[in-house]
Amino acid sequence: MATQGKGWGKSLLGVFVELPPEDTDAVPQTQAAPTVKHLAPMTQMSTAPSVDQDILQLLQNKVNSRRTPFTSLLEASEKLRPFIPDDITRLKAAAANNGGDKSAILSAIDVHVNDLDAEAGNFKRFTDNEARTKVQAFTVDADTRENDASQAEQRINQLSTEIQQLQQRVNDQRNAAVTARQNATSEQSELDRKVSAFNLALTTAKNSLAQQKQVLTTQL
């Protein structure tokens, strides 16, 4: 595992957001532990398939960034790796060979746990902020769009009702138009019959008058 050489360096947030480069002149460097390729206790956790290795690496770097009796013990344990492959056995052998202060080592582990808790606090503030900004913004956008869709759907229903009413009106009016045209044809036929009857009667009456006139002309 590559050890982080500058204080916080890339924090856990670096997995999710792009952080600006560090100003090496402005930020004082923190003494870091020597490079430790494997942390015995945390390596055991890394075998779980659900663990995100990038996040785990950053948390391990956070542990290594602080020089303590515990990280010194890990450094000594790494020197025994070629001879003792098992992490736990190697850690026990390193503790026995170096004869470190057990209470100091255990206290150091608590310090590292506190560092991880602080990192967890930073991460929670990050996720809370993301929830307040991005998640909330998307939620508001979704609610707005859903409301707009609901209004459009209501309008569609209203228009569907209006379309049905208008279609019925179209059908009724066209049927009425057909009836009116039939009535017009019938009335026209009746008028044509009356005109024809009137003309025939008129011609007959005029012919009758003409005959009567001729008879009276010749007989009187």
Secondary structure, DSSP 8 states (H G I E B T S, - for coil): -----STTSS-GGGGTS------TTTS---------S--HHHHHHTTSTTS-HHHHHHHHHHHHTS--HHHHHHHHHHHTTTT---HHHHHHHHHHHHT--HHHHHHHHHHHHHHHHHHHHHHHHHHHHHIIIIIHHHHHHHHHHHHHHHHHHHHHHHHHHHHHHHHHHHHHHHHHHHHHHHHHHHHHHHHHHHHHHHHHHHHHHHHHHHHHHHHHHHH-
